Protein backbone atom coordinates (compact mmCIF):
# COMPACT_ATOMS: atom_id res chain seq x y z
CA UNK A 1 0.00 0.00 0.00
CA UNK A 2 2.84 2.37 0.88
CA UNK A 3 4.52 1.75 -2.49
CA UNK A 4 1.26 2.29 -4.37
CA UNK A 5 0.55 5.54 -2.49
CA UNK A 6 4.04 6.75 -3.41
CA UNK A 7 3.42 5.99 -7.12
CA UNK A 8 0.07 7.82 -7.07
CA UNK A 9 1.77 10.82 -5.46
CA UNK A 10 4.63 10.78 -8.03
CA UNK A 11 2.16 10.42 -10.92
CA UNK A 12 0.79 13.87 -10.09
CA UNK A 13 4.28 15.42 -10.18
CA UNK A 14 5.92 13.65 -13.15
CA UNK A 15 5.04 14.66 -16.72
CA UNK A 16 6.36 13.27 -20.01
CA UNK A 17 7.53 15.33 -22.98
CA UNK A 18 6.47 12.83 -25.59
CA UNK A 19 4.48 9.62 -25.28
CA UNK A 20 2.23 8.72 -22.38
CA UNK A 21 3.91 6.46 -19.84
CA UNK A 22 1.66 4.55 -17.41
CA UNK A 23 3.62 5.12 -14.19
CA UNK A 24 1.23 3.41 -11.76
CA UNK A 25 1.68 -0.37 -11.69
CA UNK A 26 1.21 -3.05 -9.02
CA UNK A 27 4.66 -4.46 -9.78
CA UNK A 28 6.57 -1.15 -9.71
CA UNK A 29 8.19 0.66 -6.80
CA UNK A 30 10.66 3.51 -6.31
CA UNK A 31 14.25 2.39 -5.60
CA UNK A 32 16.06 5.75 -5.53
CA UNK A 33 15.58 9.35 -6.59
CA UNK A 34 17.64 12.52 -6.52
CA UNK A 35 19.40 15.26 -8.43
CA UNK A 36 22.75 14.98 -10.22
CA UNK A 37 24.64 17.33 -12.54
CA UNK A 38 24.70 16.71 -16.30
CA UNK A 39 28.06 17.68 -17.81
CA UNK A 40 27.81 19.35 -21.20
CA UNK A 41 30.67 18.01 -23.34
CA UNK A 42 29.53 20.07 -26.37
CA UNK A 43 30.52 23.41 -24.80
CA UNK A 44 33.60 22.42 -22.79
CA UNK A 45 36.57 24.78 -22.56
CA UNK A 46 40.15 24.62 -21.27
CA UNK A 47 41.32 26.75 -18.34
CA UNK A 48 45.03 26.24 -17.60
CA UNK A 49 45.56 22.49 -17.26
CA UNK A 50 41.91 21.78 -16.46
CA UNK A 51 38.92 21.14 -18.67
CA UNK A 52 35.82 23.14 -17.81
CA UNK A 53 32.48 21.54 -18.52
CA UNK A 54 29.28 23.51 -17.94
CA UNK A 55 26.72 21.62 -15.87
CA UNK A 56 22.96 21.66 -15.47
CA UNK A 57 20.81 19.75 -12.97
CA UNK A 58 19.04 16.56 -13.99
CA UNK A 59 16.66 14.60 -11.77
CA UNK A 60 16.60 10.80 -11.68
CA UNK A 61 13.72 8.59 -10.61
CA UNK A 62 14.93 4.98 -10.50
CA UNK A 63 12.26 2.29 -10.19
CA UNK A 64 12.75 -1.48 -9.97
CA UNK A 65 12.01 -1.80 -13.69
CA UNK A 66 12.87 1.56 -15.31
CA UNK A 67 14.76 4.86 -15.03
CA UNK A 68 13.32 8.32 -15.74
CA UNK A 69 15.51 11.37 -16.45
CA UNK A 70 13.80 14.72 -16.04
CA UNK A 71 14.20 18.47 -15.55
CA UNK A 72 12.48 20.35 -12.76
CA UNK A 73 9.55 22.39 -14.08
CA UNK A 74 9.14 24.03 -10.69
CA UNK A 75 9.78 22.98 -7.09
CA UNK A 76 7.34 20.05 -7.18
CA UNK A 77 7.01 19.10 -10.86
CA UNK A 78 9.29 17.18 -13.22
CA UNK A 79 9.27 16.85 -17.02
CA UNK A 80 10.78 13.56 -18.27
CA UNK A 81 12.92 13.90 -21.40
CA UNK A 82 14.09 10.27 -21.65
CA UNK A 83 13.40 6.93 -19.98
CA UNK A 84 14.52 3.33 -20.35
CA UNK A 85 14.03 -0.12 -18.88
CA UNK A 86 16.56 -1.30 -16.28
CA UNK A 87 17.95 -3.90 -18.69
CA UNK A 88 18.70 -1.15 -21.22
CA UNK A 89 21.10 0.78 -18.97
CA UNK A 90 24.90 0.78 -19.24
CA UNK A 91 27.21 2.58 -16.81
CA UNK A 92 30.94 3.40 -16.79
CA UNK A 93 32.66 4.87 -13.73
CA UNK A 94 34.90 7.60 -15.14
CA UNK A 95 36.31 9.35 -12.07
CA UNK A 96 39.73 7.72 -12.40
CA UNK A 97 39.88 8.05 -16.19
CA UNK A 98 39.05 11.66 -17.05
CA UNK A 99 42.27 13.66 -16.91
CA UNK A 100 41.85 17.29 -15.96
CA UNK A 101 38.23 16.93 -14.84
CA UNK A 102 37.59 16.83 -11.13
CA UNK A 103 34.56 15.28 -9.46
CA UNK A 104 32.69 12.04 -9.05
CA UNK A 105 31.65 11.27 -12.61
CA UNK A 106 30.02 8.37 -14.41
CA UNK A 107 28.76 7.84 -17.96
CA UNK A 108 25.19 6.58 -18.36
CA UNK A 109 23.88 5.13 -21.59
CA UNK A 110 20.20 4.38 -22.20
CA UNK A 111 19.66 1.92 -25.01
CA UNK A 112 16.60 1.19 -27.14
CA UNK A 113 17.04 -2.46 -28.04
CA UNK A 114 20.68 -2.78 -29.08
CA UNK A 115 21.13 0.85 -30.17
CA UNK A 116 22.07 3.75 -27.83
CA UNK A 117 18.99 5.95 -27.32
CA UNK A 118 20.59 8.57 -25.09
CA UNK A 119 23.92 9.06 -23.34
CA UNK A 120 24.76 11.44 -20.57
CA UNK A 121 27.76 12.34 -18.40
CA UNK A 122 26.66 12.66 -14.77
CA UNK A 123 28.44 14.16 -11.78
CA UNK A 124 27.63 13.43 -8.14
CA UNK A 125 28.53 15.70 -5.23
CA UNK A 126 30.28 12.92 -3.28
CA UNK A 127 32.01 9.58 -3.87
CA UNK A 128 29.27 7.74 -1.96
CA UNK A 129 26.61 9.57 -4.00
CA UNK A 130 28.13 8.24 -7.22
CA UNK A 131 28.62 4.69 -5.90
CA UNK A 132 25.08 4.56 -4.51
CA UNK A 133 23.61 5.42 -7.91
CA UNK A 134 25.76 2.86 -9.74
CA UNK A 135 24.92 0.03 -7.31
CA UNK A 136 21.22 0.98 -7.34
CA UNK A 137 21.12 0.65 -11.13
CA UNK A 138 22.97 -2.67 -11.10
CA UNK A 139 22.10 -4.53 -7.88
CA UNK A 140 23.42 -8.06 -7.39
CA UNK A 141 21.07 -10.77 -6.18
CA UNK A 142 20.95 -11.02 -2.35
CA UNK A 143 21.14 -14.84 -2.36
CA UNK A 144 24.25 -14.76 -4.55
CA UNK A 145 25.85 -12.26 -2.15
CA UNK A 146 25.16 -14.46 0.88
CA UNK A 147 26.38 -17.58 -0.93
CA UNK A 148 29.57 -15.72 -1.84
CA UNK A 149 29.98 -14.72 1.81
CA UNK A 150 29.54 -18.31 2.93
CA UNK A 151 32.15 -19.53 0.46
CA UNK A 152 34.71 -16.88 1.40
CA UNK A 153 35.14 -16.27 5.12
CA UNK A 154 37.70 -13.53 4.46
CA UNK A 155 35.10 -11.10 3.12
CA UNK A 156 34.84 -8.01 5.30
CA UNK A 157 32.23 -8.07 8.08
CA UNK A 158 30.97 -5.27 10.34
CA UNK A 159 28.80 -5.21 13.45
CA UNK A 160 26.31 -2.48 14.29
CA UNK A 161 27.25 -0.61 17.49
CA UNK A 162 24.20 1.70 17.57
CA UNK A 163 20.88 1.65 15.75
CA UNK A 164 20.41 3.59 12.52
CA UNK A 165 17.14 4.61 10.84
CA UNK A 166 17.23 4.64 7.04
CA UNK A 167 16.76 8.13 5.58
CA UNK A 168 16.53 7.22 1.88
CA UNK A 169 15.18 4.34 -0.22
CA UNK A 170 18.59 2.73 -0.76
CA UNK A 171 19.62 2.85 2.91
CA UNK A 172 19.34 0.06 5.48
CA UNK A 173 17.83 0.41 8.95
CA UNK A 174 20.19 -1.18 11.51
CA UNK A 175 19.64 -2.56 14.98
CA UNK A 176 22.43 -2.84 17.52
CA UNK A 177 24.41 -6.11 17.13
CA UNK A 178 23.35 -6.65 13.48
CA UNK A 179 26.16 -8.38 11.57
CA UNK A 180 26.70 -7.45 7.94
CA UNK A 181 28.94 -8.34 5.05
CA UNK A 182 30.57 -5.07 3.88
CA UNK A 183 30.35 -5.02 0.08
CA UNK A 184 31.58 -1.49 -0.51
CA UNK A 185 33.18 1.17 1.71
CA UNK A 186 33.57 4.68 0.27
CA UNK A 187 36.25 7.20 1.19
CA UNK A 188 33.66 9.61 2.57
CA UNK A 189 32.38 7.22 5.22
CA UNK A 190 29.49 5.16 3.81
CA UNK A 191 29.17 1.37 3.73
CA UNK A 192 27.09 -0.82 1.45
CA UNK A 193 26.29 -3.94 3.45
CA UNK A 194 24.23 -7.11 3.44
CA UNK A 195 22.75 -8.21 6.74
CA UNK A 196 23.59 -11.88 7.23
CA UNK A 197 20.38 -12.72 9.11
CA UNK A 198 17.92 -11.81 6.34
CA UNK A 199 19.95 -10.85 3.23
CA UNK A 200 18.65 -7.26 3.27
CA UNK A 201 21.01 -4.91 1.48
CA UNK A 202 21.58 -1.16 1.73
CA UNK A 203 23.81 1.76 2.64
CA UNK A 204 24.55 3.19 6.09
CA UNK A 205 27.14 5.52 7.69
CA UNK A 206 30.41 3.87 8.71
CA UNK A 207 30.21 5.50 12.17
CA UNK A 208 27.32 3.17 13.14
CA UNK A 209 29.38 -0.02 12.73
CA UNK A 210 32.76 -1.44 13.65
CA UNK A 211 34.84 -3.89 11.65
CA UNK A 212 35.04 -7.51 12.81
CA UNK A 213 38.79 -8.07 12.58
CA UNK A 214 38.89 -11.63 13.96
CA UNK A 215 38.84 -14.27 11.21
CA UNK A 216 37.49 -16.89 13.64
CA UNK A 217 34.63 -14.52 14.60
CA UNK A 218 33.76 -14.00 10.93
CA UNK A 219 33.72 -17.75 10.40
CA UNK A 220 31.57 -18.27 13.49
CA UNK A 221 29.08 -15.66 12.26
CA UNK A 222 28.79 -17.39 8.88
CA UNK A 223 28.34 -20.84 10.46
CA UNK A 224 25.70 -19.51 12.85
CA UNK A 225 23.89 -17.86 9.97
CA UNK A 226 23.87 -21.12 7.97
CA UNK A 227 22.66 -23.07 11.03
CA UNK A 228 19.74 -20.69 11.60
CA UNK A 229 18.74 -20.84 7.94
CA UNK A 230 18.80 -24.66 8.00
CA UNK A 231 16.60 -24.76 11.13
CA UNK A 232 14.19 -22.23 9.61
CA UNK A 233 13.91 -24.21 6.37
CA UNK A 234 13.32 -27.45 8.33
CA UNK A 235 10.54 -25.82 10.36
CA UNK A 236 8.92 -24.47 7.22
CA UNK A 237 9.17 -27.92 5.65
CA UNK A 238 7.54 -29.55 8.67
CA UNK A 239 4.60 -27.13 8.43
C-alpha positions in Angstrom: 0.0 0.0 0.0 2.8 2.4 0.9 4.5 1.8 -2.5 1.3 2.3 -4.4 0.6 5.5 -2.5 4.0 6.7 -3.4 3.4 6.0 -7.1 0.1 7.8 -7.1 1.8 10.8 -5.5 4.6 10.8 -8.0 2.2 10.4 -10.9 0.8 13.9 -10.1 4.3 15.4 -10.2 5.9 13.7 -13.2 5.0 14.7 -16.7 6.4 13.3 -20.0 7.5 15.3 -23.0 6.5 12.8 -25.6 4.5 9.6 -25.3 2.2 8.7 -22.4 3.9 6.5 -19.8 1.7 4.5 -17.4 3.6 5.1 -14.2 1.2 3.4 -11.8 1.7 -0.4 -11.7 1.2 -3.1 -9.0 4.7 -4.5 -9.8 6.6 -1.2 -9.7 8.2 0.7 -6.8 10.7 3.5 -6.3 14.2 2.4 -5.6 16.1 5.7 -5.5 15.6 9.4 -6.6 17.6 12.5 -6.5 19.4 15.3 -8.4 22.8 15.0 -10.2 24.6 17.3 -12.5 24.7 16.7 -16.3 28.1 17.7 -17.8 27.8 19.4 -21.2 30.7 18.0 -23.3 29.5 20.1 -26.4 30.5 23.4 -24.8 33.6 22.4 -22.8 36.6 24.8 -22.6 40.1 24.6 -21.3 41.3 26.8 -18.3 45.0 26.2 -17.6 45.6 22.5 -17.3 41.9 21.8 -16.5 38.9 21.1 -18.7 35.8 23.1 -17.8 32.5 21.5 -18.5 29.3 23.5 -17.9 26.7 21.6 -15.9 23.0 21.7 -15.5 20.8 19.7 -13.0 19.0 16.6 -14.0 16.7 14.6 -11.8 16.6 10.8 -11.7 13.7 8.6 -10.6 14.9 5.0 -10.5 12.3 2.3 -10.2 12.7 -1.5 -10.0 12.0 -1.8 -13.7 12.9 1.6 -15.3 14.8 4.9 -15.0 13.3 8.3 -15.7 15.5 11.4 -16.4 13.8 14.7 -16.0 14.2 18.5 -15.6 12.5 20.4 -12.8 9.6 22.4 -14.1 9.1 24.0 -10.7 9.8 23.0 -7.1 7.3 20.1 -7.2 7.0 19.1 -10.9 9.3 17.2 -13.2 9.3 16.8 -17.0 10.8 13.6 -18.3 12.9 13.9 -21.4 14.1 10.3 -21.7 13.4 6.9 -20.0 14.5 3.3 -20.4 14.0 -0.1 -18.9 16.6 -1.3 -16.3 17.9 -3.9 -18.7 18.7 -1.1 -21.2 21.1 0.8 -19.0 24.9 0.8 -19.2 27.2 2.6 -16.8 30.9 3.4 -16.8 32.7 4.9 -13.7 34.9 7.6 -15.1 36.3 9.3 -12.1 39.7 7.7 -12.4 39.9 8.1 -16.2 39.0 11.7 -17.1 42.3 13.7 -16.9 41.9 17.3 -16.0 38.2 16.9 -14.8 37.6 16.8 -11.1 34.6 15.3 -9.5 32.7 12.0 -9.1 31.6 11.3 -12.6 30.0 8.4 -14.4 28.8 7.8 -18.0 25.2 6.6 -18.4 23.9 5.1 -21.6 20.2 4.4 -22.2 19.7 1.9 -25.0 16.6 1.2 -27.1 17.0 -2.5 -28.0 20.7 -2.8 -29.1 21.1 0.8 -30.2 22.1 3.8 -27.8 19.0 5.9 -27.3 20.6 8.6 -25.1 23.9 9.1 -23.3 24.8 11.4 -20.6 27.8 12.3 -18.4 26.7 12.7 -14.8 28.4 14.2 -11.8 27.6 13.4 -8.1 28.5 15.7 -5.2 30.3 12.9 -3.3 32.0 9.6 -3.9 29.3 7.7 -2.0 26.6 9.6 -4.0 28.1 8.2 -7.2 28.6 4.7 -5.9 25.1 4.6 -4.5 23.6 5.4 -7.9 25.8 2.9 -9.7 24.9 0.0 -7.3 21.2 1.0 -7.3 21.1 0.6 -11.1 23.0 -2.7 -11.1 22.1 -4.5 -7.9 23.4 -8.1 -7.4 21.1 -10.8 -6.2 20.9 -11.0 -2.3 21.1 -14.8 -2.4 24.2 -14.8 -4.6 25.8 -12.3 -2.2 25.2 -14.5 0.9 26.4 -17.6 -0.9 29.6 -15.7 -1.8 30.0 -14.7 1.8 29.5 -18.3 2.9 32.1 -19.5 0.5 34.7 -16.9 1.4 35.1 -16.3 5.1 37.7 -13.5 4.5 35.1 -11.1 3.1 34.8 -8.0 5.3 32.2 -8.1 8.1 31.0 -5.3 10.3 28.8 -5.2 13.5 26.3 -2.5 14.3 27.2 -0.6 17.5 24.2 1.7 17.6 20.9 1.6 15.8 20.4 3.6 12.5 17.1 4.6 10.8 17.2 4.6 7.0 16.8 8.1 5.6 16.5 7.2 1.9 15.2 4.3 -0.2 18.6 2.7 -0.8 19.6 2.8 2.9 19.3 0.1 5.5 17.8 0.4 8.9 20.2 -1.2 11.5 19.6 -2.6 15.0 22.4 -2.8 17.5 24.4 -6.1 17.1 23.4 -6.7 13.5 26.2 -8.4 11.6 26.7 -7.5 7.9 28.9 -8.3 5.1 30.6 -5.1 3.9 30.3 -5.0 0.1 31.6 -1.5 -0.5 33.2 1.2 1.7 33.6 4.7 0.3 36.3 7.2 1.2 33.7 9.6 2.6 32.4 7.2 5.2 29.5 5.2 3.8 29.2 1.4 3.7 27.1 -0.8 1.4 26.3 -3.9 3.4 24.2 -7.1 3.4 22.7 -8.2 6.7 23.6 -11.9 7.2 20.4 -12.7 9.1 17.9 -11.8 6.3 20.0 -10.8 3.2 18.7 -7.3 3.3 21.0 -4.9 1.5 21.6 -1.2 1.7 23.8 1.8 2.6 24.6 3.2 6.1 27.1 5.5 7.7 30.4 3.9 8.7 30.2 5.5 12.2 27.3 3.2 13.1 29.4 0.0 12.7 32.8 -1.4 13.6 34.8 -3.9 11.6 35.0 -7.5 12.8 38.8 -8.1 12.6 38.9 -11.6 14.0 38.8 -14.3 11.2 37.5 -16.9 13.6 34.6 -14.5 14.6 33.8 -14.0 10.9 33.7 -17.8 10.4 31.6 -18.3 13.5 29.1 -15.7 12.3 28.8 -17.4 8.9 28.3 -20.8 10.5 25.7 -19.5 12.9 23.9 -17.9 10.0 23.9 -21.1 8.0 22.7 -23.1 11.0 19.7 -20.7 11.6 18.7 -20.8 7.9 18.8 -24.7 8.0 16.6 -24.8 11.1 14.2 -22.2 9.6 13.9 -24.2 6.4 13.3 -27.5 8.3 10.5 -25.8 10.4 8.9 -24.5 7.2 9.2 -27.9 5.6 7.5 -29.5 8.7 4.6 -27.1 8.4 
